[in-house]
Amino acid sequence: MSGSPLAAGSPPDPRDDVVRILIVDDSAVARAVLSRMIEGMRGFAVVGAVSNVPGALAFLASNRADVILLDLEMPGVHGLTGLPDLLVAGQGAKILVVSSAAERGAAAAVQALALGAADTLVKPGVGSFAGKFAETLEERLTRLTDRAGELVGPSRLPSGVPQEFDIVAVGASTGGIHALSQMLRAIPPSFEVPILVTQHLPASFMSYFAAQLAVLAGRPCEVAEDHMRVRPGRMLVAPGHAHLRCVRSSEGVAIRLTDERSVSGCMPSVDPMLESVAEVYGKRGLGVMLSGMGRDGSIGARDLIGAGGAILAQDRASSVVWGMPGAVAASASAVLPPDEIGRMVASQRRPR
């Protein structure tokens, strides 16, 4: 059984600005509780509630959804297995994984994000749906569907005279893991320029995240530690508890981890990484801004451009949230989908 196509509650608001939600969860109780919770949120409407991935695909064949709430551990097709198909069938719908599976470790959550989920949220026990969970769910839905800041700067192709670079520094947040995976797949393992990554994730996720990136990129990837050297052919990921900075050392360039409060309030923040790349590498530095909420990285991007370096930004159409890349698009050398950014990086050249 795929469950009832329409959830309990009032009929969906017909206004164009209402966010349409599809719930995919094998628990009838969870579907009912989530439906009532969402119908009580202003600007959101549940248009469907089904018990499995095949039911969701059947629903999407003739109905539209803006956000899909997806459980992972369901009979038949697992949520992770069905996630890519749901992305295709959803035609732009954002997937928020709501599953207790994320609580048992970071692996399922990071894998879901790498496959294209916009965000993850730990589903509590049935008796704990109210209160904090309801507030967090509304905040996540609002963040994923907020169009504020998404109309900054035009999309454009690169222009000008290319120039080589010695470091690639990537910043990302919501939706960034999937974008990063697309970018890295376009860069061959033989690429020797070091890659730094600051991705907004909890500290507990970072070891698995680095391991996943190593597989995707076909190159060594480690969670950065203080005084670690920046080496050719390697990737370093900012830990969840500290900012990643580059500093000059007697042996070249090393990592310095700091924990000062950033302007964006993010930990780790993209700004310190890009600021330090500007200081150490100057015009030989290349920054990449991928999908993410807010404006983290915009200050560091300004510093890098001022030092003669360049910024590449993910385009609006491919971004889950065009906040971070949108904030730098007007001054970016190019605004492109992640795979095209990867191919440009792989050429070891950059637009000026």
C-alpha positions in Angstrom: 0.0 0.0 0.0 1.3 3.4 -0.8 -0.7 5.3 1.7 -3.3 7.9 1.2 -2.4 10.4 -1.5 -3.7 13.3 0.5 -2.9 13.8 4.1 -5.3 14.7 6.9 -6.0 18.4 7.4 -7.3 21.3 5.4 -7.1 21.2 1.6 -3.9 22.6 0.1 -3.9 26.4 -0.3 -4.3 27.1 -4.0 -2.2 30.2 -3.9 1.0 30.1 -5.9 3.2 31.1 -3.0 2.2 28.1 -0.8 5.0 25.5 -0.5 3.7 22.0 -1.4 4.9 19.2 0.8 5.0 15.5 0.0 5.6 13.1 3.0 7.2 9.7 2.4 7.2 7.6 5.5 6.2 4.0 6.2 4.7 4.9 9.6 1.1 5.9 9.4 1.4 7.7 12.7 4.4 9.7 11.5 2.6 10.7 8.3 -0.4 11.9 10.3 1.6 13.8 12.9 3.8 15.4 10.3 0.8 16.3 8.2 -1.0 18.1 11.1 2.2 19.8 12.1 2.8 21.2 8.6 -0.8 22.2 8.0 -0.4 24.4 11.0 2.5 26.3 9.5 1.7 29.4 7.5 2.6 29.1 3.8 3.0 25.3 3.7 0.5 22.7 2.6 0.7 18.9 2.5 -0.3 17.7 -0.9 0.5 14.0 -0.4 1.5 11.4 2.2 2.7 8.0 1.0 4.3 5.0 2.7 7.1 4.2 0.3 9.3 5.3 -2.6 7.1 3.6 -5.3 4.1 5.4 -4.0 6.0 8.7 -4.0 7.1 8.2 -7.6 3.5 7.4 -8.6 2.3 10.5 -6.9 4.9 12.7 -8.6 4.1 11.3 -12.0 0.9 13.4 -12.0 1.3 15.9 -9.1 3.8 18.6 -8.1 5.7 19.0 -4.9 8.2 21.7 -3.8 9.6 19.7 -0.9 9.7 16.0 -0.2 10.1 14.8 3.4 11.8 11.4 3.1 12.3 8.7 5.6 15.2 6.4 5.0 14.5 3.0 6.6 11.3 1.8 4.8 10.3 -1.7 3.6 11.1 -2.4 0.0 13.1 0.4 -1.6 15.3 2.1 1.0 15.2 5.9 1.1 18.8 6.2 0.0 18.2 3.9 -2.9 15.2 5.8 -4.1 16.5 9.3 -3.5 18.1 9.8 -7.0 14.8 8.7 -8.6 12.8 11.0 -6.4 15.0 14.0 -7.4 14.4 13.3 -11.1 10.6 12.7 -10.6 10.4 15.8 -8.4 11.6 18.1 -11.2 13.2 20.5 -8.9 11.6 19.5 -5.6 14.0 19.7 -2.6 14.4 16.6 -0.5 14.6 17.0 3.3 15.5 13.6 4.9 13.6 13.2 8.1 14.8 9.9 9.6 15.9 8.4 12.9 18.7 6.7 10.9 20.7 9.9 11.0 20.9 9.7 14.8 22.9 6.5 14.8 25.8 8.0 13.0 26.8 10.5 10.3 27.1 7.9 7.4 23.5 7.9 6.3 23.1 11.6 6.6 26.3 12.4 4.6 25.4 9.8 2.0 22.0 11.3 1.6 23.5 14.8 1.1 26.0 13.5 -1.4 23.2 11.9 -3.4 21.4 15.3 -3.6 19.3 15.7 -0.4 19.0 19.3 0.5 19.2 18.7 4.3 18.7 16.1 7.0 16.8 16.1 10.2 16.7 13.5 12.9 13.2 12.1 13.4 12.3 11.7 17.1 10.2 9.1 18.6 6.4 9.4 18.1 5.9 10.9 21.5 8.5 13.6 20.9 7.3 15.2 17.6 5.9 18.4 19.3 7.9 21.2 20.8 11.5 21.6 19.6 11.2 19.2 16.6 8.2 21.2 15.3 10.2 24.4 15.6 13.2 22.9 13.9 11.2 21.4 11.0 9.5 24.8 10.3 12.9 26.5 10.4 14.4 24.0 7.9 11.4 24.2 5.6 11.5 28.0 5.7 15.2 28.0 5.0 15.0 25.6 2.1 12.2 27.5 0.4 13.2 31.0 1.1 13.8 32.9 -2.1 15.4 35.9 -0.4 18.9 36.7 -1.7 18.4 34.4 -4.8 18.3 37.3 -7.3 21.7 38.7 -6.9 23.9 39.0 -9.9 23.5 37.5 -13.4 24.6 34.0 -14.5 27.4 34.3 -17.0 30.2 32.3 -18.6 33.9 33.0 -18.0 35.7 35.6 -20.0 39.1 37.2 -20.1 42.6 35.9 -20.1 43.1 32.6 -18.1 45.9 32.3 -15.5 47.2 29.4 -13.4 46.5 29.0 -9.7 48.2 27.2 -6.8 45.3 26.5 -4.5 41.5 25.8 -4.7 39.4 26.8 -1.7 35.8 25.6 -1.7 33.0 26.9 0.5 29.6 25.3 0.8 26.6 24.8 3.1 23.0 23.6 2.4 23.0 21.6 -0.8 26.8 21.9 -1.1 27.8 18.2 -0.6 25.9 17.1 -3.7 27.4 20.1 -5.6 30.8 19.3 -4.3 30.5 15.7 -5.4 29.5 16.8 -8.9 32.4 19.2 -9.1 35.0 16.6 -7.8 33.8 14.0 -10.3 34.9 16.4 -13.1 38.4 16.7 -11.7 40.8 13.8 -12.6 42.8 12.1 -9.8 46.0 13.4 -11.5 45.1 17.0 -10.6 47.9 18.2 -8.3 46.7 21.5 -7.0 45.7 21.2 -3.3 42.0 21.6 -2.5 40.7 23.1 0.8 37.0 22.6 1.7 34.9 24.4 4.3 31.5 22.8 4.5 28.9 23.6 7.2 28.6 20.3 9.0 28.7 19.2 12.6 32.0 17.9 13.9 30.7 14.4 14.2 30.1 14.2 10.5 33.6 15.3 9.4 35.5 12.0 9.4 33.0 10.3 7.3 32.6 13.3 5.1 36.3 13.4 4.4 36.3 9.6 3.6 33.4 10.1 1.1 35.3 13.0 -0.6 38.4 10.8 -0.9 36.3 8.2 -2.8 34.6 10.8 -5.0 37.8 12.7 -5.8 40.1 9.7 -6.1 42.7 11.5 -4.0 43.7 11.6 -0.3 41.4 13.7 1.9 41.8 14.4 5.6 40.1 16.5 8.2 42.5 19.3 8.8 44.6 19.5 11.9 46.7 22.4 13.3 50.1 22.7 11.7 49.3 20.2 8.9 51.1 21.0 5.7 49.2 21.8 2.5 50.5 19.3 0.0 50.0 18.8 -3.8 47.3 16.3 -4.8 45.6 16.3 -1.4 42.3 17.7 0.0 41.9 19.1 3.5 38.5 19.6 5.1 37.8 22.1 7.9 36.9 20.4 11.1 33.4 21.1 12.6 34.8 22.9 15.6 37.3 25.3 14.0 38.0 27.6 11.1 40.6 26.5 8.5 43.3 29.1 7.7 46.5 29.0 5.6 49.7 30.4 7.0 53.2 30.6 5.6 55.8 28.3 7.2 59.5 27.4 6.7 58.4 24.4 4.7 55.8 26.1 2.5 52.1 26.6 3.6 50.6 25.0 6.7 47.1 25.0 8.3 46.2 27.0 11.4 42.9 26.2 13.1 41.2 29.0 14.9 38.0 29.3 16.9 37.2 33.0 16.9 33.6 34.2 16.2 33.1 34.8 12.5 31.0 37.6 11.1 28.5 35.0 9.7 28.3 33.2 13.0 29.2 29.9 11.2 31.6 27.4 12.7 33.5 26.6 10.5 33.2 29.7 8.4 34.3 30.1 4.8 35.4 33.7 5.4 38.6 32.9 7.4 39.7 30.3 4.8 39.3 32.7 1.8 40.8 35.6 3.8 43.9 33.5 4.5 44.1 32.3 0.9 44.2 35.9 -0.2 47.0 36.7 2.2 49.2 33.7 1.4 48.4 33.0 -2.3 47.2 36.4 -3.6 46.6 36.2 -7.4 47.5 32.5 -7.4 44.4 31.7 -5.3 41.1 30.3 -6.6 37.9 30.3 -4.5 34.8 28.3 -5.3 31.4 29.1 -3.7 28.8 26.4 -3.8 25.2 26.1 -2.7 24.4 27.4 0.8 22.2 29.6 2.9 23.3 33.1 4.0 26.3 35.1 3.0 29.2 33.2 4.6 32.3 33.6 2.4 31.3 36.9 0.9 33.9 38.9 3.0 36.7 36.4 2.2 35.7 36.4 -1.5 36.1 40.2 -1.6 39.5 39.9 0.0 40.6 37.2 -2.5 39.4 39.2 -5.5 41.1 42.3 -4.1 44.4 40.4 -3.9 44.1 39.5 -7.5 42.6 36.0 -7.1 39.4 34.8 -8.6 36.1 33.3 -7.5 33.8 30.8 -9.3 30.2 30.6 -8.1 27.6 27.9 -8.6 24.7 29.1 -10.7 21.2 29.6 -9.3 19.5 26.9 -11.4 21.6 24.1 -9.9 21.8 25.4 -6.3 19.6 24.1 -3.6 19.9 27.5 -1.9 21.6 30.4 -3.9 22.5 32.4 -0.8 26.2 32.0 -0.6 27.0 31.8 -4.3 24.4 34.5 -5.0 26.2 36.8 -2.6 29.4 36.7 -4.6 28.0 36.2 -8.1 28.2 39.8 -9.1 32.0 39.8 -8.6 32.7 36.2 -9.6 34.7 35.5 -12.7 32.2 32.8 -13.7 28.8 31.5 -12.5 28.4 27.9 -13.6 26.9 24.5 -12.6 29.2 22.4 -10.4 30.3 20.0 -13.1 31.4 22.9 -15.3 33.2 24.5 -12.4 35.0 21.1 -11.9 36.1 21.0 -15.6 37.4 24.6 -15.4 39.4 23.7 -12.2 40.7 20.6 -13.9 42.1 22.7 -16.7 44.4 24.2 -14.1 43.5 27.6 -15.5 41.1 30.2 -14.3 39.3 33.2 -15.8 40.8 36.6 -14.7 
